[in-house]
Amino acid sequence: MNHLAYLDAGSGSLIVQAVVGGVAGVAVAAKLYWRRLVSRFRRQPSDQGPAA
């Protein structure tokens, strides 16, 4: 049983757009969660100054 499939230029363009959009979405999400993760481990400045 042979199954033939045809992808025209419009279908290929749609697939490329979906892949690029997915990669961009993952990059934005990673950037946001990276900032949250780093902010948890960053040392907070202390309110007490050096004793003078």
All heavy atoms as a GROMACS GRO file, in nm:
protein
  386
    1MET      N    1   0.086  -0.117   0.000
    1MET     CA    2   0.000   0.000   0.000
    1MET      C    3   0.090   0.124   0.000
    1MET      O    4   0.170   0.143   0.092
    1MET     CB    5  -0.089  -0.002   0.124
    1MET     CG    6  -0.186   0.112   0.130
    1MET     SD    7  -0.290   0.110   0.276
    1MET     CE    8  -0.378  -0.041   0.259
    2ASN      N    9   0.080   0.203  -0.102
    2ASN     CA   10   0.159   0.325  -0.112
    2ASN      C   11   0.076   0.446  -0.071
    2ASN      O   12  -0.040   0.460  -0.111
    2ASN     CB   13   0.207   0.346  -0.257
    2ASN     CG   14   0.312   0.247  -0.297
    2ASN    OD1   15   0.380   0.191  -0.212
    2ASN    ND2   16   0.325   0.222  -0.426
    3HIS      N   17   0.138   0.533   0.011
    3HIS     CA   18   0.075   0.659   0.051
    3HIS      C   19   0.161   0.771  -0.004
    3HIS      O   20   0.279   0.781   0.028
    3HIS     CB   21   0.066   0.670   0.203
    3HIS     CG   22  -0.025   0.568   0.264
    3HIS    ND1   23  -0.160   0.577   0.258
    3HIS    CD2   24   0.002   0.453   0.331
    3HIS    CE1   25  -0.215   0.474   0.319
    3HIS    NE2   26  -0.117   0.396   0.365
    4LEU      N   27   0.103   0.854  -0.083
    4LEU     CA   28   0.176   0.965  -0.141
    4LEU      C   29   0.133   1.094  -0.072
    4LEU      O   30   0.016   1.116  -0.045
    4LEU     CB   31   0.148   0.975  -0.292
    4LEU     CG   32   0.185   0.851  -0.373
    4LEU    CD1   33   0.144   0.870  -0.518
    4LEU    CD2   34   0.333   0.822  -0.363
    5ALA      N   35   0.229   1.178  -0.042
    5ALA     CA   36   0.200   1.304   0.024
    5ALA      C   37   0.261   1.416  -0.058
    5ALA      O   38   0.367   1.401  -0.119
    5ALA     CB   39   0.258   1.306   0.164
    6TYR      N   40   0.193   1.529  -0.061
    6TYR     CA   41   0.240   1.643  -0.138
    6TYR      C   42   0.245   1.763  -0.045
    6TYR      O   43   0.146   1.797   0.020
    6TYR     CB   44   0.147   1.672  -0.256
    6TYR     CG   45   0.180   1.798  -0.328
    6TYR    CD1   46   0.292   1.806  -0.409
    6TYR    CD2   47   0.100   1.911  -0.316
    6TYR    CE1   48   0.323   1.923  -0.476
    6TYR    CE2   49   0.130   2.027  -0.382
    6TYR     CZ   50   0.242   2.032  -0.462
    6TYR     OH   51   0.273   2.147  -0.527
    7LEU      N   52   0.360   1.826  -0.036
    7LEU     CA   53   0.376   1.949   0.042
    7LEU      C   54   0.410   2.061  -0.056
    7LEU      O   55   0.516   2.059  -0.119
    7LEU     CB   56   0.487   1.935   0.145
    7LEU     CG   57   0.463   1.838   0.260
    7LEU    CD1   58   0.584   1.829   0.349
    7LEU    CD2   59   0.342   1.879   0.339
    8ASP      N   60   0.321   2.157  -0.068
    8ASP     CA   61   0.352   2.270  -0.155
    8ASP      C   62   0.429   2.376  -0.076
    8ASP      O   63   0.458   2.358   0.042
    8ASP     CB   64   0.225   2.328  -0.218
    8ASP     CG   65   0.128   2.384  -0.115
    8ASP    OD1   66   0.152   2.364   0.005
    8ASP    OD2   67   0.028   2.446  -0.154
    9ALA      N   68   0.461   2.486  -0.141
    9ALA     CA   69   0.541   2.590  -0.076
    9ALA      C   70   0.468   2.650   0.044
    9ALA      O   71   0.530   2.685   0.144
    9ALA     CB   72   0.574   2.699  -0.177
   10GLY      N   73   0.338   2.661   0.036
   10GLY     CA   74   0.261   2.715   0.148
   10GLY      C   75   0.267   2.626   0.271
   10GLY      O   76   0.279   2.674   0.384
   11SER      N   77   0.262   2.496   0.251
   11SER     CA   78   0.271   2.403   0.364
   11SER      C   79   0.409   2.407   0.427
   11SER      O   80   0.422   2.408   0.550
   11SER     CB   81   0.241   2.261   0.318
   11SER     OG   82   0.112   2.252   0.264
   12GLY      N   83   0.511   2.412   0.343
   12GLY     CA   84   0.648   2.419   0.396
   12GLY      C   85   0.670   2.547   0.473
   12GLY      O   86   0.733   2.548   0.579
   13SER      N   87   0.616   2.658   0.423
   13SER     CA   88   0.629   2.786   0.492
   13SER      C   89   0.559   2.782   0.627
   13SER      O   90   0.610   2.835   0.726
   13SER     CB   91   0.569   2.897   0.405
   13SER     OG   92   0.570   3.019   0.472
   14LEU      N   93   0.443   2.720   0.632
   14LEU     CA   94   0.369   2.708   0.758
   14LEU      C   95   0.448   2.627   0.860
   14LEU      O   96   0.455   2.663   0.978
   14LEU     CB   97   0.233   2.644   0.734
   14LEU     CG   98   0.142   2.629   0.855
   14LEU    CD1   99   0.098   2.766   0.905
   14LEU    CD2  100   0.022   2.546   0.818
   15ILE      N  101   0.510   2.520   0.816
   15ILE     CA  102   0.590   2.437   0.906
   15ILE      C  103   0.710   2.514   0.958
   15ILE      O  104   0.740   2.511   1.078
   15ILE     CB  105   0.632   2.306   0.835
   15ILE    CG1  106   0.509   2.219   0.808
   15ILE    CG2  107   0.736   2.231   0.916
   15ILE    CD1  108   0.535   2.102   0.716
   16VAL      N  109   0.776   2.587   0.869
   16VAL     CA  110   0.893   2.668   0.911
   16VAL      C  111   0.850   2.775   1.011
   16VAL      O  112   0.917   2.797   1.112
   16VAL     CB  113   0.963   2.730   0.789
   16VAL    CG1  114   1.066   2.832   0.831
   16VAL    CG2  115   1.026   2.621   0.704
   17GLN      N  116   0.739   2.842   0.987
   17GLN     CA  117   0.690   2.944   1.080
   17GLN      C  118   0.658   2.885   1.216
   17GLN      O  119   0.686   2.946   1.319
   17GLN     CB  120   0.566   3.013   1.024
   17GLN     CG  121   0.594   3.110   0.912
   17GLN     CD  122   0.469   3.177   0.862
   17GLN    OE1  123   0.358   3.148   0.907
   17GLN    NE2  124   0.486   3.268   0.768
   18ALA      N  125   0.598   2.768   1.217
   18ALA     CA  126   0.565   2.703   1.344
   18ALA      C  127   0.690   2.667   1.422
   18ALA      O  128   0.697   2.688   1.544
   18ALA     CB  129   0.481   2.578   1.319
   19VAL      N  130   0.791   2.617   1.354
   19VAL     CA  131   0.916   2.580   1.422
   19VAL      C  132   0.986   2.705   1.476
   19VAL      O  133   1.030   2.708   1.591
   19VAL     CB  134   1.008   2.501   1.326
   19VAL    CG1  135   1.146   2.484   1.386
   19VAL    CG2  136   0.946   2.366   1.294
   20VAL      N  137   0.995   2.810   1.393
   20VAL     CA  138   1.062   2.932   1.437
   20VAL      C  139   0.986   2.996   1.553
   20VAL      O  140   1.046   3.043   1.650
   20VAL     CB  141   1.078   3.030   1.318
   20VAL    CG1  142   1.125   3.167   1.366
   20VAL    CG2  143   1.175   2.974   1.217
   21GLY      N  144   0.854   2.999   1.546
   21GLY     CA  145   0.774   3.053   1.655
   21GLY      C  146   0.789   2.974   1.784
   21GLY      O  147   0.796   3.030   1.893
   22GLY      N  148   0.796   2.843   1.772
   22GLY     CA  149   0.817   2.760   1.890
   22GLY      C  150   0.952   2.783   1.955
   22GLY      O  151   0.962   2.794   2.077
   23VAL      N  152   1.055   2.796   1.873
   23VAL     CA  153   1.189   2.823   1.925
   23VAL      C  154   1.192   2.960   1.993
   23VAL      O  155   1.250   2.976   2.101
   23VAL     CB  156   1.294   2.814   1.813
   23VAL    CG1  157   1.429   2.867   1.858
   23VAL    CG2  158   1.307   2.670   1.766
   24ALA      N  159   1.129   3.060   1.931
   24ALA     CA  160   1.125   3.194   1.991
   24ALA      C  161   1.049   3.191   2.124
   24ALA      O  162   1.091   3.255   2.221
   24ALA     CB  163   1.060   3.292   1.895
   25GLY      N  164   0.940   3.119   2.130
   25GLY     CA  165   0.864   3.108   2.255
   25GLY      C  166   0.942   3.041   2.366
   25GLY      O  167   0.940   3.085   2.481
   26VAL      N  168   1.013   2.936   2.332
   26VAL     CA  169   1.097   2.868   2.431
   26VAL      C  170   1.210   2.960   2.479
   26VAL      O  171   1.242   2.964   2.598
   26VAL     CB  172   1.154   2.737   2.373
   26VAL    CG1  173   1.263   2.680   2.460
   26VAL    CG2  174   1.043   2.636   2.354
   27ALA      N  175   1.267   3.039   2.389
   27ALA     CA  176   1.374   3.131   2.427
   27ALA      C  177   1.323   3.238   2.523
   27ALA      O  178   1.391   3.271   2.622
   27ALA     CB  179   1.435   3.195   2.302
   28VAL      N  180   1.206   3.294   2.497
   28VAL     CA  181   1.150   3.396   2.586
   28VAL      C  182   1.117   3.336   2.722
   28VAL      O  183   1.147   3.395   2.826
   28VAL     CB  184   1.025   3.460   2.522
   28VAL    CG1  185   0.950   3.547   2.621
   28VAL    CG2  186   1.066   3.542   2.400
   29ALA      N  187   1.058   3.218   2.724
   29ALA     CA  188   1.025   3.154   2.852
   29ALA      C  189   1.152   3.122   2.931
   29ALA      O  190   1.156   3.143   3.053
   29ALA     CB  191   0.946   3.026   2.827
   30ALA      N  192   1.255   3.075   2.863
   30ALA     CA  193   1.382   3.044   2.931
   30ALA      C  194   1.443   3.171   2.989
   30ALA      O  195   1.495   3.169   3.101
   30ALA     CB  196   1.479   2.978   2.834
   31LYS      N  197   1.435   3.281   2.918
   31LYS     CA  198   1.491   3.407   2.967
   31LYS      C  199   1.418   3.452   3.094
   31LYS      O  200   1.482   3.493   3.192
   31LYS     CB  201   1.478   3.514   2.859
   31LYS     CG  202   1.536   3.647   2.898
   31LYS     CD  203   1.523   3.747   2.784
   31LYS     CE  204   1.575   3.883   2.824
   31LYS     NZ  205   1.560   3.981   2.716
   32LEU      N  206   1.287   3.442   3.095
   32LEU     CA  207   1.210   3.483   3.212
   32LEU      C  208   1.240   3.393   3.333
   32LEU      O  209   1.262   3.443   3.444
   32LEU     CB  210   1.061   3.479   3.182
   32LEU     CG  211   1.011   3.583   3.082
   32LEU    CD1  212   0.864   3.558   3.050
   32LEU    CD2  213   1.029   3.723   3.136
   33TYR      N  214   1.240   3.262   3.312
   33TYR     CA  215   1.265   3.172   3.423
   33TYR      C  216   1.410   3.177   3.469
   33TYR      O  217   1.439   3.157   3.586
   33TYR     CB  218   1.225   3.029   3.388
   33TYR     CG  219   1.075   3.012   3.388
   33TYR    CD1  220   1.005   2.986   3.271
   33TYR    CD2  221   1.003   3.024   3.507
   33TYR    CE1  222   0.868   2.973   3.272
   33TYR    CE2  223   0.866   3.011   3.509
   33TYR     CZ  224   0.798   2.984   3.391
   33TYR     OH  225   0.662   2.972   3.393
   34TRP      N  226   1.504   3.208   3.379
   34TRP     CA  227   1.644   3.222   3.418
   34TRP      C  228   1.660   3.340   3.513
   34TRP      O  229   1.731   3.331   3.612
   34TRP     CB  230   1.733   3.240   3.294
   34TRP     CG  231   1.876   3.255   3.330
   34TRP    CD1  232   1.948   3.371   3.328
   34TRP    CD2  233   1.966   3.154   3.375
   34TRP    NE1  234   2.076   3.346   3.369
   34TRP    CE2  235   2.089   3.214   3.398
   34TRP    CE3  236   1.951   3.017   3.396
   34TRP    CZ2  237   2.199   3.141   3.443
   34TRP    CZ3  238   2.060   2.946   3.442
   34TRP    CH2  239   2.182   3.007   3.464
   35ARG      N  240   1.592   3.451   3.483
   35ARG     CA  241   1.600   3.568   3.573
   35ARG      C  242   1.544   3.535   3.710
   35ARG      O  243   1.598   3.577   3.812
   35ARG     CB  244   1.526   3.686   3.513
   35ARG     CG  245   1.600   3.749   3.399
   35ARG     CD  246   1.530   3.874   3.353
   35ARG     NE  247   1.603   3.936   3.244
   35ARG     CZ  248   1.564   4.045   3.182
   35ARG    NH1  249   1.453   4.104   3.218
   35ARG    NH2  250   1.635   4.095   3.084
   36ARG      N  251   1.434   3.462   3.715
   36ARG     CA  252   1.377   3.424   3.844
   36ARG      C  253   1.472   3.333   3.922
   36ARG      O  254   1.489   3.348   4.042
   36ARG     CB  255   1.244   3.352   3.825
   36ARG     CG  256   1.133   3.441   3.782
   36ARG     CD  257   1.004   3.363   3.774
   36ARG     NE  258   0.897   3.446   3.721
   36ARG     CZ  259   0.774   3.404   3.702
   36ARG    NH1  260   0.743   3.278   3.728
   36ARG    NH2  261   0.683   3.484   3.654
   37LEU      N  262   1.533   3.239   3.854
   37LEU     CA  263   1.625   3.147   3.919
   37LEU      C  264   1.747   3.220   3.972
   37LEU      O  265   1.789   3.199   4.086
   37LEU     CB  266   1.666   3.037   3.821
   37LEU     CG  267   1.760   2.931   3.874
   37LEU    CD1  268   1.691   2.848   3.980
   37LEU    CD2  269   1.811   2.844   3.762
   38VAL      N  270   1.805   3.307   3.892
   38VAL     CA  271   1.925   3.380   3.933
   38VAL      C  272   1.893   3.474   4.048
   38VAL      O  273   1.973   3.490   4.140
   38VAL     CB  274   1.985   3.455   3.812
   38VAL    CG1  275   2.092   3.553   3.856
   38VAL    CG2  276   2.041   3.357   3.712
   39SER      N  277   1.775   3.537   4.046
   39SER     CA  278   1.741   3.631   4.152
   39SER      C  279   1.728   3.561   4.288
   39SER      O  280   1.752   3.622   4.391
   39SER     CB  281   1.611   3.706   4.120
   39SER     OG  282   1.502   3.618   4.123
   40ARG      N  283   1.694   3.433   4.289
   40ARG     CA  284   1.686   3.360   4.416
   40ARG      C  285   1.823   3.336   4.479
   40ARG      O  286   1.836   3.331   4.600
   40ARG     CB  287   1.618   3.225   4.396
   40ARG     CG  288   1.472   3.236   4.370
   40ARG     CD  289   1.409   3.100   4.359
   40ARG     NE  290   1.269   3.115   4.320
   40ARG     CZ  291   1.172   3.045   4.373
   40ARG    NH1  292   1.198   2.954   4.464
   40ARG    NH2  293   1.049   3.063   4.334
   41PHE      N  294   1.924   3.322   4.396
   41PHE     CA  295   2.057   3.291   4.447
   41PHE      C  296   2.147   3.413   4.457
   41PHE      O  297   2.256   3.404   4.509
   41PHE     CB  298   2.124   3.186   4.358
   41PHE     CG  299   2.054   3.053   4.364
   41PHE    CD1  300   1.981   3.008   4.255
   41PHE    CD2  301   2.059   2.976   4.477
   41PHE    CE1  302   1.916   2.886   4.259
   41PHE    CE2  303   1.994   2.854   4.483
   41PHE     CZ  304   1.922   2.809   4.374
   42ARG      N  305   2.101   3.526   4.408
   42ARG     CA  306   2.181   3.649   4.414
   42ARG      C  307   2.183   3.700   4.556
   42ARG      O  308   2.083   3.700   4.626
   42ARG     CB  309   2.122   3.754   4.319
   42ARG     CG  310   2.208   3.877   4.310
   42ARG     CD  311   2.158   3.968   4.201
   42ARG     NE  312   2.185   3.904   4.072
   42ARG     CZ  313   2.118   3.927   3.962
   42ARG    NH1  314   2.017   4.009   3.963
   42ARG    NH2  315   2.150   3.866   3.850
   43ARG      N  316   2.298   3.746   4.599
   43ARG     CA  317   2.312   3.798   4.735
   43ARG      C  318   2.243   3.933   4.744
   43ARG      O  319   2.266   4.022   4.663
   43ARG     CB  320   2.460   3.814   4.770
   43ARG     CG  321   2.482   3.861   4.913
   43ARG     CD  322   2.627   3.878   4.943
   43ARG     NE  323   2.694   3.749   4.934
   43ARG     CZ  324   2.822   3.731   4.959
   43ARG    NH1  325   2.899   3.834   4.988
   43ARG    NH2  326   2.877   3.613   4.949
   44GLN      N  327   2.160   3.947   4.845
   44GLN     CA  328   2.089   4.072   4.865
   44GLN      C  329   2.178   4.169   4.943
   44GLN      O  330   2.247   4.129   5.036
   44GLN     CB  331   1.960   4.048   4.944
   44GLN     CG  332   1.863   3.955   4.876
   44GLN     CD  333   1.810   4.014   4.747
   44GLN    OE1  334   1.794   4.134   4.734
   44GLN    NE2  335   1.785   3.928   4.650
   45PRO      N  336   2.178   4.298   4.907
   45PRO     CA  337   2.258   4.394   4.983
   45PRO      C  338   2.203   4.407   5.125
   45PRO      O  339   2.083   4.408   5.148
   45PRO     CB  340   2.242   4.524   4.906
   45PRO     CG  341   2.121   4.508   4.822
   45PRO     CD  342   2.106   4.361   4.798
   46SER      N  343   2.292   4.415   5.220
   46SER     CA  344   2.250   4.425   5.360
   46SER      C  345   2.214   4.570   5.391
   46SER      O  346   2.266   4.663   5.331
   46SER     CB  347   2.360   4.376   5.453
   46SER     OG  348   2.473   4.457   5.439
   47ASP      N  349   2.124   4.589   5.486
   47ASP     CA  350   2.081   4.723   5.525
   47ASP      C  351   2.181   4.789   5.619
   47ASP      O  352   2.178   4.908   5.637
   47ASP     CB  353   1.945   4.717   5.593
   47ASP     CG  354   1.835   4.677   5.496
   47ASP    OD1  355   1.852   4.701   5.375
   47ASP    OD2  356   1.733   4.622   5.540
   48GLN      N  357   2.269   4.712   5.679
   48GLN     CA  358   2.366   4.766   5.773
   48GLN      C  359   2.492   4.804   5.698
   48GLN      O  360   2.550   4.725   5.627
   48GLN     CB  361   2.400   4.663   5.880
   48GLN     CG  362   2.278   4.620   5.960
   48GLN     CD  363   2.312   4.507   6.053
   48GLN    OE1  364   2.423   4.453   6.050
   48GLN    NE2  365   2.217   4.467   6.136
   49GLY      N  366   2.534   4.927   5.719
   49GLY     CA  367   2.658   4.975   5.658
   49GLY      C  368   2.776   4.940   5.749
   49GLY      O  369   2.759   4.883   5.857
   50PRO      N  370   2.895   4.972   5.705
   50PRO     CA  371   3.012   4.945   5.790
   50PRO      C  372   3.007   5.033   5.916
   50PRO      O  373   2.962   5.147   5.912
   50PRO     CB  374   3.130   4.981   5.701
   50PRO     CG  375   3.073   5.068   5.592
   50PRO     CD  376   2.929   5.031   5.578
   51ALA      N  377   3.048   4.976   6.025
   51ALA     CA  378   3.049   5.050   6.152
   51ALA      C  379   3.159   5.156   6.147
   51ALA      O  380   3.274   5.127   6.117
   51ALA     CB  381   3.072   4.954   6.268
   52ALA      N  382   3.119   5.280   6.177
   52ALA     CA  383   3.218   5.388   6.172
   52ALA      C  384   3.221   5.462   6.304
   52ALA      O  385   3.132   5.475   6.377
   52ALA     CB  386   3.184   5.486   6.060
   0.00000   0.00000   0.00000
